[in-house]
Amino acid sequence: MASLTIRKLDDAIRDELRLRAARNGRSVEDEVRVILREAARPDALPKADFPHENSILAAKSGQRPKSDITQRVTLIIGGGIAAYKALDLIRRLKERNLHVRVVLTRAAQQFVTPLAASALSNERAYTDLFDPQSEFDAGHIRLARECDLIVVAPATADLMAKMANGHADDLATAILLASDKTILLAPAMNPLMWNNAATRRNVAQLQRDGVVMIGPNAGEMAERNEAGTGRMAEPTEIAEAAEAFLRPPQAQPLAGKRVLITAGPTHEPIDPVRYIANRSSGKQGFAIAAAARAAGAEVILVSGPVDLDEPHGVIVKHVESARDMLAAVEAALPVDIAIFAAAVADWRVVSEGAQKLKKTGAALPPLQLTENPDILATISKSKDNRPALVIGFAAETEHLIDNAKAKILRKGCDWIVANDVSPSTGIMGGDDNTVHLLTRRDSEIDVDSWPAMSKDGVATALVARIAEQFKKANP
Ligand SMILES: Cc1cc2nc3c(=O)[nH]c(=O)nc-3n(C[C@H](O)[C@H](O)[C@H](O)COP(=O)(O)O)c2cc1C
């Protein structure tokens, strides 16, 4: 039997394999086995004659191979102000390797266009029940059946009323009535509409009918000065819930593991109104928390001050300073895996002003600094309660790999995720990331450079790598 060394493969193929493996929650080796098994099936063999269909070209063109897309979502967009977020939801679903077909109600088209929906889904968007082009073969029945899940986002009060009463007077409601698939609703409306007795009755009826709901969340409404329950769940939450329905249970490789993640900046007070901070947005740490949760882990996220929605199903502890963060981290132990993605301030002011510092007209007040506790080193070197896997982040603006190598040895952690945060990269605060994973084996450090991806993509790939590591340790 021939053996294959993945390291010797062409870069594009290796990148594609890693991404495919990460998305499917498998190790690279298992992914190769699945591909070989699929390719060896007699009905699959002729495909080798059509190189334009193979995954290598798909990887080079940045497209995912078609055969990889297995599950389909019909997304119905209702006519609410949150319809604009449904466009982001299309992206989030596609990131999770789901095929998305979009249907817009007539009212939804007042908020977003079918063109935007079809551009994002790479499919025609459907709007009309009496469309001769798609109804020549009862298209609404096809749209209802040719999917694995129907997501309605935003689900308006009106759509829910129609569903609860079995109406089918437009394409969206006809699909919903003709479907035997799971329906996931993400309601979004003004809190008064949500709390109205009619909506309460409709929600109760829909729940009795087996419809599943995510949200609505509490918070500020689009209308000025209005707050309460009625905000649509965030696109990432909805995508995560959709994936949880569709993903087979074996794709929860971190089930039973406890994972601690830090994220965001820290704020180091100068006086009651001023502080030292940095530009970290917390997006990467939050994405890792969501991915670890999706992989079945119990997740504790210790976050500095950020402006992000809390990931679904994650325990979040909010802190301000580096010292608060260390205390929250220590309180969360023991954990199996600790991932320190926070950009912790290295220094704080020696003596924080009890009152706001005033201009005196004389010399500037000196800010004397002292070093903050080193959270990564403290946990990596702790005698009791050291997690089995400790992962640090290295955000550098020069000599990225050399600095990251020095850091992994200095701090005593097991892995480092290194990224270049020079302003020109747009990584700090942005949605994408290009990382290098450094892993330590005794005195050797391996460097694995990943292609540019979204921060969600990096999170999924990192979690898959962690799962692979634990599987190797406990086969
Ligand atoms: C500016 C604007 C915003 C609206 N936002 C919402 C909303 O967030 N939720 C909702 O249930 N209805 C909302 N409506 C009312 C719906 O658009 C209306 O009930 C429509 O008939 C819904 O149609 P559909 O359920 O077929 O999409 C809004 C209307 C307007 C004009």
The ligand as an SDF file (V2000), in Angstrom:
LIG
                    3D

 31 33  0  0  0  0  0  0  0  0999 V2000
  -39.6280   50.8420    7.8880 C   0  0  0  0  0  0  0  0  0  0  0  0
  -40.3690   49.5890    8.2560 C   0  0  0  0  0  0  0  0  0  0  0  0
  -39.7910   48.6930    9.1030 C   0  0  0  0  0  0  0  0  0  0  0  0
  -40.4600   47.5410    9.4810 C   0  0  0  0  0  0  0  0  0  0  0  0
  -39.8570   46.6610   10.3180 N   0  0  0  0  0  0  0  0  0  0  0  0
  -40.5100   45.5520   10.7050 C   0  0  0  0  0  0  0  0  0  0  0  0
  -39.8950   44.6420   11.5860 C   0  0  0  0  0  0  0  0  0  0  0  0
  -38.7390   44.8000   12.0190 O   0  0  0  0  0  0  0  0  0  0  0  0
  -40.5890   43.5460   11.9460 N   0  0  0  0  0  0  0  0  0  0  0  0
  -41.8560   43.3100   11.5040 C   0  0  0  0  0  0  0  0  0  0  0  0
  -42.4400   42.2940   11.9180 O   0  0  0  0  0  0  0  0  0  0  0  0
  -42.4510   44.1560   10.6510 N   0  0  0  0  0  0  0  0  0  0  0  0
  -41.8210   45.2620   10.2290 C   0  0  0  0  0  0  0  0  0  0  0  0
  -42.4370   46.1360    9.3590 N   0  0  0  0  0  0  0  0  0  0  0  0
  -43.7750   45.8140    8.8530 C   0  0  0  0  0  0  0  0  0  0  0  0
  -43.7010   44.8140    7.7260 C   0  0  0  0  0  0  0  0  0  0  0  0
  -42.8990   45.3260    6.6680 O   0  0  0  0  0  0  0  0  0  0  0  0
  -45.0980   44.4720    7.2060 C   0  0  0  0  0  0  0  0  0  0  0  0
  -45.8450   43.8400    8.2280 O   0  0  0  0  0  0  0  0  0  0  0  0
  -45.0520   43.6140    5.9600 C   0  0  0  0  0  0  0  0  0  0  0  0
  -46.3570   43.3250    5.5690 O   0  0  0  0  0  0  0  0  0  0  0  0
  -44.3240   42.3070    6.2410 C   0  0  0  0  0  0  0  0  0  0  0  0
  -44.3760   41.5140    5.0730 O   0  0  0  0  0  0  0  0  0  0  0  0
  -43.7410   40.0440    5.0400 P   0  0  0  0  0  0  0  0  0  0  0  0
  -44.0220   39.4100    6.3360 O   0  0  0  0  0  0  0  0  0  0  0  0
  -44.4530   39.3800    3.9030 O   0  0  0  0  0  0  0  0  0  0  0  0
  -42.3000   40.2010    4.7430 O   0  0  0  0  0  0  0  0  0  0  0  0
  -41.7740   47.2940    8.9670 C   0  0  0  0  0  0  0  0  0  0  0  0
  -42.3500   48.2170    8.0910 C   0  0  0  0  0  0  0  0  0  0  0  0
  -41.6670   49.3430    7.7410 C   0  0  0  0  0  0  0  0  0  0  0  0
  -42.3220   50.3070    6.7970 C   0  0  0  0  0  0  0  0  0  0  0  0
  1  2  1  0
  2  3  1  0
  2 30  2  0
  3  4  2  0
  4  5  1  0
  4 28  1  0
  5  6  2  0
  6  7  1  0
  6 13  1  0
  7  8  2  0
  7  9  1  0
  9 10  1  0
 10 11  2  0
 10 12  1  0
 12 13  2  0
 13 14  1  0
 14 15  1  0
 14 28  1  0
 15 16  1  0
 16 17  1  0
 16 18  1  0
 18 19  1  0
 18 20  1  0
 20 21  1  0
 20 22  1  0
 22 23  1  0
 23 24  1  0
 24 25  2  0
 24 26  1  0
 24 27  1  0
 28 29  2  0
 29 30  1  0
 30 31  1  0
M  END
$$$$
